[in-house]
Amino acid sequence: MPVYNFFKWVDHWVVTKGTAMKTVKIYMVRKPLDIDEVTELCQRYAAQAEEVVVAETVELPAVWYDTVCLFPLDDYIFLSGKGGYDDENHRQVVELKCAGRPTLYVDPSGSSYCRYMGVEP
């Protein structure tokens, strides 16, 4: 799997780490094939949504956002080593934002791909 090199685009994406704990309630899909599967399952199982903690926010340009949506199981350097559970058993996610698009929530569980993914309703 390729690892996308975002260092070439450093002025086009922004990573922020919040100091205040932000949480969202979202259903997380395990190893999704694409954004259509995530959208459908998030709607179908909305009642089973879990509260997750946003550990980091990544603002992506449209081309990279679309790439993540089409190929969530590819490796992305900005996801590497992130996610999993904290000491209080809260799932940590990376929030992926793009202007005019639904926000994605990803838990790579220490990997660099979208092992678990949710999309805002």
C-alpha positions as CSV (number, residue, x, y, z in Angstrom):
1,M,0.0,0.0,0.0
2,P,1.3,3.5,-0.8
3,V,2.0,6.0,1.9
4,Y,1.0,9.4,0.6
5,N,3.6,12.1,1.1
6,F,1.9,15.1,2.5
7,F,5.1,17.0,3.1
8,K,5.0,18.3,-0.5
9,W,1.7,19.9,0.3
10,V,2.5,21.3,3.7
11,D,1.0,24.6,2.9
12,H,-2.3,23.0,1.8
13,W,-3.2,20.9,4.9
14,V,-3.2,21.8,8.5
15,V,-3.0,19.6,11.6
16,T,-4.3,20.9,14.9
17,K,-4.3,19.3,18.3
18,G,-6.9,20.6,20.7
19,T,-6.3,21.3,24.4
20,A,-9.9,20.9,25.3
21,M,-11.5,17.4,25.0
22,K,-13.9,17.5,22.0
23,T,-16.2,14.5,21.7
24,V,-18.6,13.3,19.0
25,K,-21.1,10.5,18.9
26,I,-20.6,8.4,15.8
27,Y,-20.9,4.9,14.5
28,M,-17.4,3.6,13.4
29,V,-17.2,1.1,10.5
30,R,-14.4,-1.4,10.6
31,K,-12.1,-1.6,7.5
32,P,-14.5,0.2,5.1
33,L,-14.2,-0.3,1.4
34,D,-15.2,3.3,0.6
35,I,-17.2,6.3,1.8
36,D,-20.5,4.9,0.4
37,E,-20.2,1.9,2.8
38,V,-19.4,4.2,5.7
39,T,-22.3,6.5,5.0
40,E,-24.8,3.7,4.6
41,L,-23.7,1.9,7.8
42,C,-23.5,5.1,9.9
43,Q,-27.1,5.8,9.0
44,R,-28.3,2.2,9.5
45,Y,-26.6,1.8,12.9
46,A,-26.9,5.4,14.2
47,A,-28.5,4.0,17.4
48,Q,-25.3,2.1,18.1
49,A,-23.1,5.2,17.8
50,E,-20.3,5.6,20.4
51,E,-18.8,8.7,22.0
52,V,-15.3,9.2,20.7
53,V,-12.6,11.8,21.6
54,V,-11.2,14.0,18.8
55,A,-7.4,13.8,19.5
56,E,-6.4,15.7,16.3
57,T,-8.0,17.6,13.4
58,V,-6.5,17.5,9.9
59,E,-7.8,19.9,7.3
60,L,-7.4,18.4,3.8
61,P,-7.6,19.8,0.3
62,A,-10.4,18.3,-1.8
63,V,-8.2,16.0,-3.8
64,W,-6.8,14.3,-0.7
65,Y,-10.2,14.2,1.0
66,D,-11.6,12.4,-2.1
67,T,-8.6,10.0,-2.1
68,V,-9.3,9.0,1.5
69,C,-13.0,8.5,0.7
70,L,-12.2,6.3,-2.3
71,F,-9.4,4.4,-0.7
72,P,-9.7,4.3,3.1
73,L,-7.6,1.2,3.4
74,D,-4.5,2.9,1.8
75,D,-1.8,4.2,4.1
76,Y,-1.7,7.9,5.0
77,I,1.2,9.5,6.8
78,F,-1.0,11.9,8.8
79,L,-2.8,8.9,10.4
80,S,0.4,6.9,11.3
81,G,0.5,5.9,14.9
82,K,-2.7,7.6,15.9
83,G,-6.0,6.4,17.4
84,G,-6.7,3.5,19.7
85,Y,-8.0,3.9,23.3
86,D,-6.7,6.2,26.1
87,D,-6.2,5.2,29.7
88,E,-9.9,5.9,30.5
89,N,-11.0,3.6,27.6
90,H,-12.1,6.4,25.3
91,R,-11.6,5.8,21.6
92,Q,-9.2,8.5,20.1
93,V,-10.0,9.6,16.5
94,V,-8.5,11.9,13.9
95,E,-11.0,14.4,12.5
96,L,-10.7,14.9,8.8
97,K,-12.2,18.1,7.4
98,C,-12.5,19.6,4.0
99,A,-14.5,22.7,3.1
100,G,-18.0,21.9,1.9
101,R,-17.7,18.1,2.7
102,P,-18.9,16.0,5.6
103,T,-16.4,15.6,8.4
104,L,-14.8,12.1,8.7
105,Y,-13.7,10.5,11.9
106,V,-10.9,7.9,11.7
107,D,-9.4,5.6,14.3
108,P,-6.3,4.0,12.6
109,S,-5.6,2.1,15.9
110,G,-1.9,2.8,15.6
111,S,-1.7,2.0,11.9
112,S,-1.7,4.5,9.0
113,Y,-5.0,3.5,7.3
114,C,-8.7,4.0,8.2
115,R,-9.1,0.9,10.3
116,Y,-12.3,2.4,11.7
117,M,-14.2,5.3,10.0
118,G,-17.3,7.3,10.6
119,V,-18.9,10.2,8.8
120,E,-21.0,13.0,10.3
121,P,-24.7,12.6,9.6
